[in-house]
């Protein structure tokens, strides 16, 4: 007999992890209230704490990625202009 795994939405996980961080209730109380195993609460809390720095760093990474992408696009535009100019000169002869 196999048990069906329950997949929780990220919003629910965040809600539970934040409740665990507040320390207003024990993990056992949170477990009873939300109907999940205490180990899951500990894992989600740890994941929230480990990933918290990425939330603030995300803007910096995306900005760097955007700048790199813009530079690559400008290089590509330059190559296309050179090819276009070369072909237009050859066709005009």
C-alpha positions in Angstrom: 0.0 0.0 0.0 1.6 3.3 -1.1 0.9 6.7 0.3 0.2 9.6 -2.0 2.7 12.4 -1.5 1.3 15.8 -0.8 2.8 18.7 -2.7 2.5 22.0 -0.9 2.4 25.3 -2.6 5.3 27.7 -2.1 3.0 30.2 -0.5 1.9 27.7 2.1 5.5 26.7 2.8 6.5 30.3 3.3 3.6 30.9 5.6 4.6 28.0 7.8 8.3 28.8 7.8 7.5 32.4 8.7 5.3 31.2 11.6 8.2 29.0 12.8 10.6 32.0 12.6 8.3 34.1 14.8 8.6 31.6 17.7 5.1 32.5 18.9 4.2 28.8 18.8 6.3 25.7 19.2 7.0 23.4 16.2 4.7 20.8 17.7 1.9 23.4 17.9 2.5 24.5 14.4 2.6 20.9 13.3 -0.8 20.3 14.8 -2.2 23.6 13.4 -1.1 23.0 9.9 -1.3 19.3 9.8 2.3 18.6 8.7 5.2 16.8 10.2 7.6 18.8 12.4 10.6 17.8 10.3 9.0 19.5 7.3 8.6 22.7 9.3 12.3 22.6 10.3 13.3 22.0 6.7 11.2 24.8 5.4 12.5 27.1 8.1 16.1 26.2 7.2 15.4 26.7 3.5 13.9 30.1 4.2 16.9 31.2 6.2 19.4 29.9 3.7 17.6 31.5 0.8 16.9 34.9 2.4 20.1 36.4 1.2 19.3 35.5 -2.4 16.1 37.7 -2.2 18.2 40.8 -1.6 21.0 39.7 -4.0 18.5 38.8 -6.8 18.3 42.4 -8.2 22.1 42.6 -8.5 22.4 39.3 -10.3 19.6 40.1 -12.8 21.1 43.5 -13.4 24.5 41.9 -14.2 22.8 39.3 -16.4 20.9 42.1 -18.3 24.1 44.1 -18.9 25.9 41.0 -20.3 22.9 40.3 -22.5 22.8 43.9 -23.8 26.5 43.7 -24.6 26.1 40.4 -26.5 23.2 41.9 -28.5 25.2 45.0 -29.4 28.0 42.8 -30.7 25.5 40.8 -32.7 24.0 44.1 -34.1 27.5 45.2 -35.1 28.2 42.0 -36.9 24.9 42.2 -38.8 25.7 45.8 -39.8 29.1 44.8 -41.2 27.5 41.9 -43.1 24.8 44.2 -44.5 27.2 46.9 -45.6 29.5 44.2 -47.2 26.6 42.7 -49.1 25.1 46.0 -50.2 28.5 47.0 -51.7 28.8 43.7 -53.5 25.3 44.1 -54.9 25.8 47.6 -56.1 28.8 46.6 -58.3 
